[in-house]
Amino acid sequence: MNIGVFGLGYVGIVNVACLSKQGHKVWCTDVKQSKTDLVAEGKSPIHEPEVDQLLAQGIEKGLIIPTT
């Protein structure tokens, strides 16, 4: 499934990580370029256990597409 997430704060970034883990393609958008740049590197803009690992896997598989 293709999903769009607007905002990469505490709620958005966890949703992106979990949805990509389930195999969904997730387009994630934020107005702050710094947040989308971190996600593109497989890193989370917030501290939450395991989110960095899930983001890195999602980026590697091409399931997470960060945009501004």
PQR file of N, CA, C, O and H, with PARSE charges and radii, in Angstrom:
ATOM      1  N   MET A   1       0.839  -1.166   0.000 -0.4000 1.5000
ATOM      2  CA  MET A   1       0.000   0.000   0.000 -0.0000 2.0000
ATOM      3  C   MET A   1       0.891   1.238   0.000  0.5500 1.7000
ATOM      4  O   MET A   1       1.962   1.224   0.606 -0.5500 1.4000
ATOM      5  N   ASN A   2       0.470   2.296  -0.663 -0.4000 1.5000
ATOM      6  CA  ASN A   2       1.172   3.571  -0.669 -0.0000 2.0000
ATOM      7  C   ASN A   2       0.522   4.485   0.363  0.5500 1.7000
ATOM      8  O   ASN A   2      -0.696   4.667   0.358 -0.5500 1.4000
ATOM      9  H   ASN A   2      -0.401   2.307  -1.155  0.4000 1.0000
ATOM     10  N   ILE A   3       1.336   5.060   1.248 -0.4000 1.5000
ATOM     11  CA  ILE A   3       0.829   5.882   2.341 -0.0000 2.0000
ATOM     12  C   ILE A   3       1.614   7.180   2.398  0.5500 1.7000
ATOM     13  O   ILE A   3       2.817   7.196   2.141 -0.5500 1.4000
ATOM     14  H   ILE A   3       2.325   4.912   1.252  0.4000 1.0000
ATOM     15  N   GLY A   4       0.928   8.275   2.737 -0.4000 1.5000
ATOM     16  CA  GLY A   4       1.573   9.562   2.947 -0.0000 2.0000
ATOM     17  C   GLY A   4       1.458   9.978   4.397  0.5500 1.7000
ATOM     18  O   GLY A   4       0.386   9.875   4.992 -0.5500 1.4000
ATOM     19  H   GLY A   4      -0.050   8.262   2.946  0.4000 1.0000
ATOM     20  N   VAL A   5       2.554  10.449   4.971 -0.4000 1.5000
ATOM     21  CA  VAL A   5       2.565  10.931   6.355 -0.0000 2.0000
ATOM     22  C   VAL A   5       3.066  12.369   6.332  0.5500 1.7000
ATOM     23  O   VAL A   5       4.136  12.656   5.795 -0.5500 1.4000
ATOM     24  H   VAL A   5       3.426  10.533   4.488  0.4000 1.0000
ATOM     25  N   PHE A   6       2.286  13.267   6.917 -0.4000 1.5000
ATOM     26  CA  PHE A   6       2.639  14.682   6.969 -0.0000 2.0000
ATOM     27  C   PHE A   6       3.077  15.027   8.384  0.5500 1.7000
ATOM     28  O   PHE A   6       2.294  14.922   9.328 -0.5500 1.4000
ATOM     29  H   PHE A   6       1.417  13.034   7.353  0.4000 1.0000
ATOM     30  N   GLY A   7       4.320  15.435   8.524 -0.4000 1.5000
ATOM     31  CA  GLY A   7       4.881  15.785   9.823 -0.0000 2.0000
ATOM     32  C   GLY A   7       5.738  14.657  10.364  0.5500 1.7000
ATOM     33  O   GLY A   7       5.287  13.517  10.470 -0.5500 1.4000
ATOM     34  H   GLY A   7       4.956  15.520   7.757  0.4000 1.0000
ATOM     35  N   LEU A   8       6.972  14.982  10.704 -0.4000 1.5000
ATOM     36  CA  LEU A   8       7.911  13.974  11.184 -0.0000 2.0000
ATOM     37  C   LEU A   8       8.283  14.215  12.642  0.5500 1.7000
ATOM     38  O   LEU A   8       9.451  14.149  13.025 -0.5500 1.4000
ATOM     39  H   LEU A   8       7.338  15.908  10.618  0.4000 1.0000
ATOM     40  N   GLY A   9       7.267  14.494  13.438 -0.4000 1.5000
ATOM     41  CA  GLY A   9       7.461  14.616  14.884 -0.0000 2.0000
ATOM     42  C   GLY A   9       7.310  13.261  15.542  0.5500 1.7000
ATOM     43  O   GLY A   9       7.534  12.228  14.911 -0.5500 1.4000
ATOM     44  H   GLY A   9       6.318  14.547  13.127  0.4000 1.0000
ATOM     45  N   TYR A  10       6.929  13.263  16.815 -0.4000 1.5000
ATOM     46  CA  TYR A  10       6.830  12.018  17.576 -0.0000 2.0000
ATOM     47  C   TYR A  10       5.820  11.037  16.982  0.5500 1.7000
ATOM     48  O   TYR A  10       6.088   9.836  16.934 -0.5500 1.4000
ATOM     49  H   TYR A  10       6.747  14.102  17.328  0.4000 1.0000
ATOM     50  N   VAL A  11       4.695  11.513  16.541 -0.4000 1.5000
ATOM     51  CA  VAL A  11       3.671  10.623  15.987 -0.0000 2.0000
ATOM     52  C   VAL A  11       4.019  10.210  14.565  0.5500 1.7000
ATOM     53  O   VAL A  11       3.959   9.027  14.229 -0.5500 1.4000
ATOM     54  H   VAL A  11       4.476  12.488  16.580  0.4000 1.0000
ATOM     55  N   GLY A  12       4.379  11.167  13.734 -0.4000 1.5000
ATOM     56  CA  GLY A  12       4.645  10.885  12.326 -0.0000 2.0000
ATOM     57  C   GLY A  12       5.804   9.938  12.096  0.5500 1.7000
ATOM     58  O   GLY A  12       5.694   9.003  11.303 -0.5500 1.4000
ATOM     59  H   GLY A  12       4.427  12.128  14.007  0.4000 1.0000
ATOM     60  N   ILE A  13       6.916  10.166  12.780 -0.4000 1.5000
ATOM     61  CA  ILE A  13       8.101   9.357  12.515 -0.0000 2.0000
ATOM     62  C   ILE A  13       7.914   7.917  12.967  0.5500 1.7000
ATOM     63  O   ILE A  13       8.415   6.995  12.324 -0.5500 1.4000
ATOM     64  H   ILE A  13       7.006  10.926  13.424  0.4000 1.0000
ATOM     65  N   VAL A  14       7.194   7.716  14.074 -0.4000 1.5000
ATOM     66  CA  VAL A  14       6.918   6.349  14.533 -0.0000 2.0000
ATOM     67  C   VAL A  14       5.990   5.653  13.546  0.5500 1.7000
ATOM     68  O   VAL A  14       6.164   4.468  13.263 -0.5500 1.4000
ATOM     69  H   VAL A  14       6.788   8.465  14.597  0.4000 1.0000
ATOM     70  N   ASN A  15       5.011   6.371  13.023 -0.4000 1.5000
ATOM     71  CA  ASN A  15       4.131   5.789  12.009 -0.0000 2.0000
ATOM     72  C   ASN A  15       4.915   5.399  10.758  0.5500 1.7000
ATOM     73  O   ASN A  15       4.712   4.313  10.214 -0.5500 1.4000
ATOM     74  H   ASN A  15       4.869   7.334  13.253  0.4000 1.0000
ATOM     75  N   VAL A  16       5.793   6.261  10.306 -0.4000 1.5000
ATOM     76  CA  VAL A  16       6.612   5.961   9.128 -0.0000 2.0000
ATOM     77  C   VAL A  16       7.421   4.689   9.365  0.5500 1.7000
ATOM     78  O   VAL A  16       7.450   3.800   8.514 -0.5500 1.4000
ATOM     79  H   VAL A  16       5.958   7.142  10.748  0.4000 1.0000
ATOM     80  N   ALA A  17       8.076   4.603  10.516 -0.4000 1.5000
ATOM     81  CA  ALA A  17       8.916   3.445  10.823 -0.0000 2.0000
ATOM     82  C   ALA A  17       8.099   2.157  10.875  0.5500 1.7000
ATOM     83  O   ALA A  17       8.492   1.145  10.295 -0.5500 1.4000
ATOM     84  H   ALA A  17       8.052   5.325  11.208  0.4000 1.0000
ATOM     85  N   CYS A  18       6.971   2.195  11.566 -0.4000 1.5000
ATOM     86  CA  CYS A  18       6.156   0.983  11.728 -0.0000 2.0000
ATOM     87  C   CYS A  18       5.473   0.560  10.433  0.5500 1.7000
ATOM     88  O   CYS A  18       5.389  -0.631  10.133 -0.5500 1.4000
ATOM     89  H   CYS A  18       6.652   3.017  12.038  0.4000 1.0000
ATOM     90  N   LEU A  19       4.990   1.521   9.672 -0.4000 1.5000
ATOM     91  CA  LEU A  19       4.331   1.176   8.407 -0.0000 2.0000
ATOM     92  C   LEU A  19       5.321   0.597   7.396  0.5500 1.7000
ATOM     93  O   LEU A  19       4.984  -0.326   6.655 -0.5500 1.4000
ATOM     94  H   LEU A  19       5.058   2.489   9.915  0.4000 1.0000
ATOM     95  N   SER A  20       6.532   1.133   7.367 -0.4000 1.5000
ATOM     96  CA  SER A  20       7.534   0.587   6.448 -0.0000 2.0000
ATOM     97  C   SER A  20       7.959  -0.812   6.888  0.5500 1.7000
ATOM     98  O   SER A  20       8.258  -1.661   6.048 -0.5500 1.4000
ATOM     99  H   SER A  20       6.806   1.883   7.970  0.4000 1.0000
ATOM    100  N   LYS A  21       7.986  -1.058   8.190 -0.4000 1.5000
ATOM    101  CA  LYS A  21       8.316  -2.390   8.694 -0.0000 2.0000
ATOM    102  C   LYS A  21       7.309  -3.425   8.196  0.5500 1.7000
ATOM    103  O   LYS A  21       7.662  -4.580   7.960 -0.5500 1.4000
ATOM    104  H   LYS A  21       7.743  -0.369   8.873  0.4000 1.0000
ATOM    105  N   GLN A  22       6.059  -3.005   8.038 -0.4000 1.5000
ATOM    106  CA  GLN A  22       5.004  -3.894   7.563 -0.0000 2.0000
ATOM    107  C   GLN A  22       5.014  -4.033   6.042  0.5500 1.7000
ATOM    108  O   GLN A  22       4.180  -4.744   5.481 -0.5500 1.4000
ATOM    109  H   GLN A  22       5.772  -2.066   8.229  0.4000 1.0000
ATOM    110  N   GLY A  23       5.951  -3.361   5.372 -0.4000 1.5000
ATOM    111  CA  GLY A  23       6.097  -3.507   3.928 -0.0000 2.0000
ATOM    112  C   GLY A  23       5.383  -2.464   3.092  0.5500 1.7000
ATOM    113  O   GLY A  23       5.337  -2.584   1.868 -0.5500 1.4000
ATOM    114  H   GLY A  23       6.628  -2.784   5.827  0.4000 1.0000
ATOM    115  N   HIS A  24       4.823  -1.437   3.732 -0.4000 1.5000
ATOM    116  CA  HIS A  24       4.145  -0.376   2.996 -0.0000 2.0000
ATOM    117  C   HIS A  24       5.156   0.639   2.478  0.5500 1.7000
ATOM    118  O   HIS A  24       6.174   0.886   3.126 -0.5500 1.4000
ATOM    119  H   HIS A  24       4.861  -1.340   4.726  0.4000 1.0000
ATOM    120  N   LYS A  25       4.888   1.225   1.323 -0.4000 1.5000
ATOM    121  CA  LYS A  25       5.714   2.311   0.790 -0.0000 2.0000
ATOM    122  C   LYS A  25       5.170   3.600   1.398  0.5500 1.7000
ATOM    123  O   LYS A  25       3.984   3.900   1.265 -0.5500 1.4000
ATOM    124  H   LYS A  25       4.061   1.024   0.797  0.4000 1.0000
ATOM    125  N   VAL A  26       6.035   4.361   2.062 -0.4000 1.5000
ATOM    126  CA  VAL A  26       5.605   5.532   2.822 -0.0000 2.0000
ATOM    127  C   VAL A  26       6.328   6.782   2.327  0.5500 1.7000
ATOM    128  O   VAL A  26       7.555   6.869   2.376 -0.5500 1.4000
ATOM    129  H   VAL A  26       6.999   4.118   2.170  0.4000 1.0000
ATOM    130  N   TRP A  27       5.541   7.748   1.851 -0.4000 1.5000
ATOM    131  CA  TRP A  27       6.060   9.066   1.526 -0.0000 2.0000
ATOM    132  C   TRP A  27       5.878   9.908   2.776  0.5500 1.7000
ATOM    133  O   TRP A  27       4.768  10.030   3.292 -0.5500 1.4000
ATOM    134  H   TRP A  27       4.544   7.677   1.812  0.4000 1.0000
ATOM    135  N   CYS A  28       6.977  10.493   3.268 -0.4000 1.5000
ATOM    136  CA  CYS A  28       6.884  11.301   4.485 -0.0000 2.0000
ATOM    137  C   CYS A  28       7.351  12.722   4.188  0.5500 1.7000
ATOM    138  O   CYS A  28       8.370  12.941   3.532 -0.5500 1.4000
ATOM    139  H   CYS A  28       7.879  10.394   2.848  0.4000 1.0000
ATOM    140  N   THR A  29       6.581  13.671   4.688 -0.4000 1.5000
ATOM    141  CA  THR A  29       6.811  15.081   4.384 -0.0000 2.0000
ATOM    142  C   THR A  29       6.889  15.901   5.662  0.5500 1.7000
ATOM    143  O   THR A  29       6.155  15.656   6.620 -0.5500 1.4000
ATOM    144  H   THR A  29       5.754  13.493   5.221  0.4000 1.0000
ATOM    145  N   ASP A  30       7.776  16.866   5.663 -0.4000 1.5000
ATOM    146  CA  ASP A  30       7.847  17.825   6.757 -0.0000 2.0000
ATOM    147  C   ASP A  30       8.330  19.158   6.186  0.5500 1.7000
ATOM    148  O   ASP A  30       9.033  19.187   5.176 -0.5500 1.4000
ATOM    149  H   ASP A  30       8.372  17.066   4.885  0.4000 1.0000
ATOM    150  N   VAL A  31       7.956  20.247   6.827 -0.4000 1.5000
ATOM    151  CA  VAL A  31       8.379  21.564   6.353 -0.0000 2.0000
ATOM    152  C   VAL A  31       9.838  21.855   6.708  0.5500 1.7000
ATOM    153  O   VAL A  31      10.450  22.751   6.126 -0.5500 1.4000
ATOM    154  H   VAL A  31       7.385  20.223   7.647  0.4000 1.0000
ATOM    155  N   LYS A  32      10.393  21.112   7.650 -0.4000 1.5000
ATOM    156  CA  LYS A  32      11.796  21.300   8.030 -0.0000 2.0000
ATOM    157  C   LYS A  32      12.689  20.350   7.238  0.5500 1.7000
ATOM    158  O   LYS A  32      12.609  19.130   7.388 -0.5500 1.4000
ATOM    159  H   LYS A  32       9.896  20.385   8.123  0.4000 1.0000
ATOM    160  N   GLN A  33      13.522  20.915   6.411 -0.4000 1.5000
ATOM    161  CA  GLN A  33      14.445  20.143   5.583 -0.0000 2.0000
ATOM    162  C   GLN A  33      15.357  19.272   6.445  0.5500 1.7000
ATOM    163  O   GLN A  33      15.712  18.162   6.049 -0.5500 1.4000
ATOM    164  H   GLN A  33      13.587  21.906   6.290  0.4000 1.0000
ATOM    165  N   SER A  34      15.734  19.771   7.615 -0.4000 1.5000
ATOM    166  CA  SER A  34      16.648  19.011   8.482 -0.0000 2.0000
ATOM    167  C   SER A  34      16.056  17.667   8.894  0.5500 1.7000
ATOM    168  O   SER A  34      16.781  16.678   9.006 -0.5500 1.4000
ATOM    169  H   SER A  34      15.445  20.673   7.937  0.4000 1.0000
ATOM    170  N   LYS A  35      14.747  17.625   9.120 -0.4000 1.5000
ATOM    171  CA  LYS A  35      14.101  16.362   9.496 -0.0000 2.0000
ATOM    172  C   LYS A  35      14.084  15.377   8.325  0.5500 1.7000
ATOM    173  O   LYS A  35      14.379  14.196   8.506 -0.5500 1.4000
ATOM    174  H   LYS A  35      14.158  18.428   9.029  0.4000 1.0000
ATOM    175  N   THR A  36      13.747  15.850   7.145 -0.4000 1.5000
ATOM    176  CA  THR A  36      13.706  14.949   5.992 -0.0000 2.0000
ATOM    177  C   THR A  36      15.110  14.478   5.617  0.5500 1.7000
ATOM    178  O   THR A  36      15.280  13.354   5.144 -0.5500 1.4000
ATOM    179  H   THR A  36      13.508  16.810   6.998  0.4000 1.0000
ATOM    180  N   ASP A  37      16.114  15.330   5.825 -0.4000 1.5000
ATOM    181  CA  ASP A  37      17.500  14.932   5.566 -0.0000 2.0000
ATOM    182  C   ASP A  37      17.930  13.804   6.505  0.5500 1.7000
ATOM    183  O   ASP A  37      18.586  12.855   6.078 -0.5500 1.4000
ATOM    184  H   ASP A  37      15.976  16.242   6.209  0.4000 1.0000
ATOM    185  N   LEU A  38      17.559  13.909   7.789 -0.4000 1.5000
ATOM    186  CA  LEU A  38      17.882  12.847   8.740 -0.0000 2.0000
ATOM    187  C   LEU A  38      17.220  11.530   8.351  0.5500 1.7000
ATOM    188  O   LEU A  38      17.852  10.474   8.384 -0.5500 1.4000
ATOM    189  H   LEU A  38      17.026  14.680   8.136  0.4000 1.0000
ATOM    190  N   VAL A  39      15.943  11.602   7.980 -0.4000 1.5000
ATOM    191  CA  VAL A  39      15.225  10.389   7.600 -0.0000 2.0000
ATOM    192  C   VAL A  39      15.861   9.761   6.368  0.5500 1.7000
ATOM    193  O   VAL A  39      15.971   8.538   6.279 -0.5500 1.4000
ATOM    194  H   VAL A  39      15.430  12.460   7.953  0.4000 1.0000
ATOM    195  N   ALA A  40      16.278  10.592   5.418 -0.4000 1.5000
ATOM    196  CA  ALA A  40      16.927  10.080   4.209 -0.0000 2.0000
ATOM    197  C   ALA A  40      18.213   9.324   4.538  0.5500 1.7000
ATOM    198  O   ALA A  40      18.627   8.440   3.787 -0.5500 1.4000
ATOM    199  H   ALA A  40      16.188  11.586   5.491  0.4000 1.0000
ATOM    200  N   GLU A  41      18.845   9.674   5.665 -0.4000 1.5000
ATOM    201  CA  GLU A  41      20.052   8.981   6.121 -0.0000 2.0000
ATOM    202  C   GLU A  41      19.729   7.771   6.995  0.5500 1.7000
ATOM    203  O   GLU A  41      20.633   7.073   7.455 -0.5500 1.4000
ATOM    204  H   GLU A  41      18.509  10.392   6.275  0.4000 1.0000
ATOM    205  N   GLY A  42      18.434   7.526   7.224 -0.4000 1.5000
ATOM    206  CA  GLY A  42      18.026   6.412   8.070 -0.0000 2.0000
ATOM    207  C   GLY A  42      18.102   6.722   9.550  0.5500 1.7000
ATOM    208  O   GLY A  42      18.228   5.819  10.376 -0.5500 1.4000
ATOM    209  H   GLY A  42      17.700   8.094   6.851  0.4000 1.0000
ATOM    210  N   LYS A  43      18.024   8.009   9.886 -0.4000 1.5000
ATOM    211  CA  LYS A  43      18.100   8.440  11.284 -0.0000 2.0000
ATOM    212  C   LYS A  43      16.812   9.159  11.670  0.5500 1.7000
ATOM    213  O   LYS A  43      16.150   9.773  10.834 -0.5500 1.4000
ATOM    214  H   LYS A  43      17.921   8.743   9.214  0.4000 1.0000
ATOM    215  N   SER A  44      16.476   9.071  12.931 -0.4000 1.5000
ATOM    216  CA  SER A  44      15.249   9.693  13.421 -0.0000 2.0000
ATOM    217  C   SER A  44      15.522  11.082  13.989  0.5500 1.7000
ATOM    218  O   SER A  44      16.548  11.291  14.635 -0.5500 1.4000
ATOM    219  H   SER A  44      17.013   8.571  13.610  0.4000 1.0000
ATOM    220  N   PRO A  45      14.611  12.042  13.755 -0.5600 1.5000
ATOM    221  CA  PRO A  45      14.763  13.369  14.358  0.2800 2.0000
ATOM    222  C   PRO A  45      14.372  13.385  15.838  0.5500 1.7000
ATOM    223  O   PRO A  45      14.560  14.400  16.509 -0.5500 1.4000
ATOM    224  N   ILE A  46      13.840  12.294  16.348 -0.4000 1.5000
ATOM    225  CA  ILE A  46      13.467  12.174  17.761 -0.0000 2.0000
ATOM    226  C   ILE A  46      14.149  10.937  18.335  0.5500 1.7000
ATOM    227  O   ILE A  46      14.647  10.095  17.588 -0.5500 1.4000
ATOM    228  H   ILE A  46      13.687  11.470  15.802  0.4000 1.0000
ATOM    229  N   HIS A  47      14.168  10.831  19.654 -0.4000 1.5000
ATOM    230  CA  HIS A  47      14.733   9.639  20.286 -0.0000 2.0000
ATOM    231  C   HIS A  47      13.598   8.714  20.698  0.5500 1.7000
ATOM    232  O   HIS A  47      12.780   9.049  21.555 -0.5500 1.4000
ATOM    233  H   HIS A  47      13.763  11.516  20.260  0.4000 1.0000
ATOM    234  N   GLU A  48      13.565   7.576  20.088 -0.4000 1.5000
ATOM    235  CA  GLU A  48      12.571   6.544  20.395 -0.0000 2.0000
ATOM    236  C   GLU A  48      13.240   5.196  20.125  0.5500 1.7000
ATOM    237  O   GLU A  48      13.847   5.014  19.070 -0.5500 1.4000
ATOM    238  H   GLU A  48      14.229   7.304  19.391  0.4000 1.0000
ATOM    239  N   PRO A  49      13.140   4.249  21.063 -0.5600 1.5000
ATOM    240  CA  PRO A  49      13.806   2.961  20.876  0.2800 2.0000
ATOM    241  C   PRO A  49      13.437   2.283  19.553  0.5500 1.7000
ATOM    242  O   PRO A  49      12.265   2.216  19.182 -0.5500 1.4000
ATOM    243  N   GLU A  50      14.443   1.789  18.859 -0.4000 1.5000
ATOM    244  CA  GLU A  50      14.335   1.005  17.625 -0.0000 2.0000
ATOM    245  C   GLU A  50      13.897   1.783  16.386  0.5500 1.7000
ATOM    246  O   GLU A  50      13.895   1.218  15.292 -0.5500 1.4000
ATOM    247  H   GLU A  50      15.395   1.844  19.160  0.4000 1.0000
ATOM    248  N   VAL A  51      13.533   3.037  16.513 -0.4000 1.5000
ATOM    249  CA  VAL A  51      13.061   3.795  15.350 -0.0000 2.0000
ATOM    250  C   VAL A  51      14.184   3.998  14.337  0.5500 1.7000
ATOM    251  O   VAL A  51      13.952   3.867  13.135 -0.5500 1.4000
ATOM    252  H   VAL A  51      13.534   3.496  17.402  0.4000 1.0000
ATOM    253  N   ASP A  52      15.391   4.315  14.795 -0.4000 1.5000
ATOM    254  CA  ASP A  52      16.517   4.486  13.863 -0.0000 2.0000
ATOM    255  C   ASP A  52      16.739   3.219  13.043  0.5500 1.7000
ATOM    256  O   ASP A  52      16.941   3.288  11.830 -0.5500 1.4000
ATOM    257  H   ASP A  52      15.579   4.421  15.771  0.4000 1.0000
ATOM    258  N   GLN A  53      16.701   2.078  13.697 -0.4000 1.5000
ATOM    259  CA  GLN A  53      16.914   0.810  13.008 -0.0000 2.0000
ATOM    260  C   GLN A  53      15.819   0.564  11.969  0.5500 1.7000
ATOM    261  O   GLN A  53      16.118   0.143  10.852 -0.5500 1.4000
ATOM    262  H   GLN A  53      16.537   2.023  14.682  0.4000 1.0000
ATOM    263  N   LEU A  54      14.563   0.819  12.318 -0.4000 1.5000
ATOM    264  CA  LEU A  54      13.458   0.620  11.380 -0.0000 2.0000
ATOM    265  C   LEU A  54      13.535   1.593  10.206  0.5500 1.7000
ATOM    266  O   LEU A  54      13.247   1.220   9.069 -0.5500 1.4000
ATOM    267  H   LEU A  54      14.320   1.161  13.226  0.4000 1.0000
ATOM    268  N   LEU A  55      13.921   2.837  10.480 -0.4000 1.5000
ATOM    269  CA  LEU A  55      14.065   3.815   9.404 -0.0000 2.0000
ATOM    270  C   LEU A  55      15.182   3.407   8.447  0.5500 1.7000
ATOM    271  O   LEU A  55      15.023   3.485   7.229 -0.5500 1.4000
ATOM    272  H   LEU A  55      14.155   3.140  11.404  0.4000 1.0000
ATOM    273  N   ALA A  56      16.299   2.976   8.997 -0.4000 1.5000
ATOM    274  CA  ALA A  56      17.420   2.553   8.152 -0.0000 2.0000
ATOM    275  C   ALA A  56      17.017   1.386   7.254  0.5500 1.7000
ATOM    276  O   ALA A  56      17.371   1.357   6.075 -0.5500 1.4000
ATOM    277  H   ALA A  56      16.429   2.913   9.987  0.4000 1.0000
ATOM    278  N   GLN A  57      16.282   0.432   7.803 -0.4000 1.5000
ATOM    279  CA  GLN A  57      15.821  -0.705   7.010 -0.0000 2.0000
ATOM    280  C   GLN A  57      14.847  -0.255   5.927  0.5500 1.7000
ATOM    281  O   GLN A  57      14.920  -0.722   4.790 -0.5500 1.4000
ATOM    282  H   GLN A  57      15.994   0.456   8.760  0.4000 1.0000
ATOM    283  N   GLY A  58      13.929   0.657   6.280 -0.4000 1.5000
ATOM    284  CA  GLY A  58      12.955   1.152   5.311 -0.0000 2.0000
ATOM    285  C   GLY A  58      13.602   1.930   4.178  0.5500 1.7000
ATOM    286  O   GLY A  58      13.194   1.800   3.024 -0.5500 1.4000
ATOM    287  H   GLY A  58      13.870   1.036   7.204  0.4000 1.0000
ATOM    288  N   ILE A  59      14.607   2.738   4.496 -0.4000 1.5000
ATOM    289  CA  ILE A  59      15.344   3.491   3.474 -0.0000 2.0000
ATOM    290  C   ILE A  59      16.101   2.518   2.571  0.5500 1.7000
ATOM    291  O   ILE A  59      16.086   2.653   1.348 -0.5500 1.4000
ATOM    292  H   ILE A  59      14.939   2.844   5.433  0.4000 1.0000
ATOM    293  N   GLU A  60      16.759   1.538   3.186 -0.4000 1.5000
ATOM    294  CA  GLU A  60      17.543   0.553   2.428 -0.0000 2.0000
ATOM    295  C   GLU A  60      16.666  -0.228   1.443  0.5500 1.7000
ATOM    296  O   GLU A  60      17.100  -0.532   0.332 -0.5500 1.4000
ATOM    297  H   GLU A  60      16.770   1.428   4.180  0.4000 1.0000
ATOM    298  N   LYS A  61      15.459  -0.544   1.840 -0.4000 1.5000
ATOM    299  CA  LYS A  61      14.534  -1.301   0.989 -0.0000 2.0000
ATOM    300  C   LYS A  61      13.776  -0.413   0.000  0.5500 1.7000
ATOM    301  O   LYS A  61      13.049  -0.918  -0.856 -0.5500 1.4000
ATOM    302  H   LYS A  61      15.106  -0.297   2.742  0.4000 1.0000
ATOM    303  N   GLY A  62      13.944   0.909   0.113 -0.4000 1.5000
ATOM    304  CA  GLY A  62      13.239   1.823  -0.776 -0.0000 2.0000
ATOM    305  C   GLY A  62      11.776   2.020  -0.419  0.5500 1.7000
ATOM    306  O   GLY A  62      10.976   2.424  -1.263 -0.5500 1.4000
ATOM    307  H   GLY A  62      14.535   1.319   0.808  0.4000 1.0000
ATOM    308  N   LEU A  63      11.422   1.736   0.834 -0.4000 1.5000
ATOM    309  CA  LEU A  63      10.032   1.859   1.265 -0.0000 2.0000
ATOM    310  C   LEU A  63       9.711   3.228   1.859  0.5500 1.7000
ATOM    311  O   LEU A  63       8.541   3.591   1.984 -0.5500 1.4000
ATOM    312  H   LEU A  63      12.072   1.408   1.520  0.4000 1.0000
ATOM    313  N   ILE A  64      10.747   3.993   2.228 -0.4000 1.5000
ATOM    314  CA  ILE A  64      10.543   5.313   2.824 -0.0000 2.0000
ATOM    315  C   ILE A  64      11.081   6.355   1.866  0.5500 1.7000
ATOM    316  O   ILE A  64      12.242   6.301   1.460 -0.5500 1.4000
ATOM    317  H   ILE A  64      11.697   3.698   2.126  0.4000 1.0000
ATOM    318  N   ILE A  65      10.222   7.313   1.502 -0.4000 1.5000
ATOM    319  CA  ILE A  65      10.597   8.385   0.595 -0.0000 2.0000
ATOM    320  C   ILE A  65      10.359   9.728   1.298  0.5500 1.7000
ATOM    321  O   ILE A  65       9.224  10.205   1.334 -0.5500 1.4000
ATOM    322  H   ILE A  65       9.279   7.357   1.831  0.4000 1.0000
ATOM    323  N   PRO A  66      11.417  10.348   1.860 -0.5600 1.5000
ATOM    324  CA  PRO A  66      11.265  11.625   2.532  0.2800 2.0000
ATOM    325  C   PRO A  66      11.258  12.796   1.544  0.5500 1.7000
ATOM    326  O   PRO A  66      12.065  12.841   0.616 -0.5500 1.4000
ATOM    327  N   THR A  67      10.337  13.741   1.757 -0.4000 1.5000
ATOM    328  CA  THR A  67      10.233  14.927   0.897 -0.0000 2.0000
ATOM    329  C   THR A  67       9.899  16.157   1.751  0.5500 1.7000
ATOM    330  O   THR A  67       9.480  16.033   2.902 -0.5500 1.4000
ATOM    331  H   THR A  67       9.681  13.704   2.511  0.4000 1.0000
ATOM    332  N   THR A  68      10.093  17.345   1.166 -0.4000 1.5000
ATOM    333  CA  THR A  68       9.664  18.572   1.828 -0.0000 2.0000
ATOM    334  C   THR A  68       8.516  19.178   1.068  0.5500 1.7000
ATOM    335  O   THR A  68       8.001  20.225   1.459 -0.5500 1.4000
ATOM    336  H   THR A  68      10.433  17.446   0.231  0.4000 1.0000
TER
END
